Amino acid sequence: MPATQSTARHENAGRAPGEAARAGAAPGDAARDATDRTGPTPLDRAERAERVAAAAAGVDGVAGLTAGPRGRLVTYRIGAPVAGVAFRDAEVEIGLVAEYGRVLPELADAVRAAVLPLAGGRPVHVLVADLTDPAAPEEADA
């Protein structure tokens, strides 16, 4: 066996797979490399989901966000999850409650347009999961 292979094996002994290539890297390079390969970290994902939720909720005609009929449109984070936004590696899904009387395809397009710049190149899917009830009395602010 050539001396260079033996030396390389000795220097990399005890390291986890994948660490050998980063042996001479500066601190923090491994974390940056992992982020580049796997997408945003959970904290980045939660922050992006919050921004997407704020942008979607700010569109005229959106009464609120919802996790959907099966509760699957959420982004988990430390504390309460971001309900109404599922920020995934391959896509962003938004569940919303629309104000009664809105043209739903136009509302979905407006939400998609507001959120697309925040989606990081991912496609944005909008689910109109519910409508407000025009016959329901408005809740008075206390």
N, C-alpha and C positions, 0 to 999 in steps of 0.2 A: 504494500500500500504506500503511495507517495506520502511524503512528510506533510504536505499541505492539507490533505484530507484528514490525517490523524490529528493534526493541530486544530483544525476547524471543529472536529468532533469533540475534542477535549475542551475547547473554549465554550462550546454550546451545551455541554453536559449539564443536566439539571434544569434547563430552560424549557418553558412550555413550547409546544409546536407553534411556529410562526414568530417566535421571539428571536430566533437565530438571525434572521434577516435584519432585525432592528437592533442588533447588539451594539453597534456603534452610534445609534441615533441619540439625539438630544432628548432630555426629559420632555414628555408631552407629545413627542412625535408618534408614539404608539397609539395614543388616544385619538390624535388627529387622523392617523391612517385608518383606524377602525371606523371613525365617523364617516370618512370619505367612502368607504366600502359599503356601509350598512345604512346610510341615510342619517336623518336627524336623531339625536339622543332623545330619551324620553322627556327630558326637560325642554329641549327645543320643540318637540312635538306638542307638548302642553301649551307652551307659549304661542306657538303658531295657531293652535286650535282656539285659544282665547281671542287672538286677533281676528281669525276667521269668524268666530261667533259674533264679535262686536260689529264687524263689517256687514254680516248677513242681517243681524237684528236692526241695523240702521237703515235698511232699505225700506222705502215707503211702501206700505201694504203688508209688511211682516209684523204680525201681532206678537210673535215670540218664537222661540226655538223649542224643539221637543226631541226626545230620544227615539221617537217613532213608536209604532204599535207594539213592537217586541223589545223595545229598550236597547237596541243595538247601536244606535247612533250616538256614541259617546267616545270621548278621549279621556283615558284614565290618567291621573296625576296624583301627586301628594295632596291629600285633602279631598274635597268634593270633585267629582269628574266634571268635565265640560260636556254638558248635555246638549244634544242637537248638532254636534260636530264630531264626525269620525275621521280623524286625520291619520290616514294609513300610508304605508310605503308607496303604494301604487295609485292611490286615489284619495279624494276628499269627498265625503258624503255629508250633506246638510239636511236636517229634518226641521221643517218650519210649520208654524201655524199662520195661515193667511187670514187677512181681514176679509170678511164676507163682501162679495160684490166685485172682487178683483179678478182680472183675467189671469188665470193661473199660469199658462205657459209664458206670458209676458213677465209675470212676477218671478218665475223660476229663472228666466233669462236675465232679469235685472240682478237677482241675487248672485247668479253665476258670474256675471260681469264684475260685480263688486268684490267677489272673493278670489277670482282667478289670479290677480297679481300676488296674492298671499299664499297661493297653493304650491309654489315651488315647482311649476311645470307639470303638476299632476292634473288629471282631468277632475272636474268638479261635477258631482251629481246632486241634484236637488230633489228632495222628496217633500211634497206638500202633504203632510200627515193629518192636518186638521184645519177646520175653518172656525172663525169666531161666530158666535150665535148672535144675529142681529136682534133677536127678541129678548135676549138676556139683559137684565138691567145692569148698568155700569156700576161697578163697585165704587163707593164713595171713599175718598182718601180720608183717613182719620187724623 
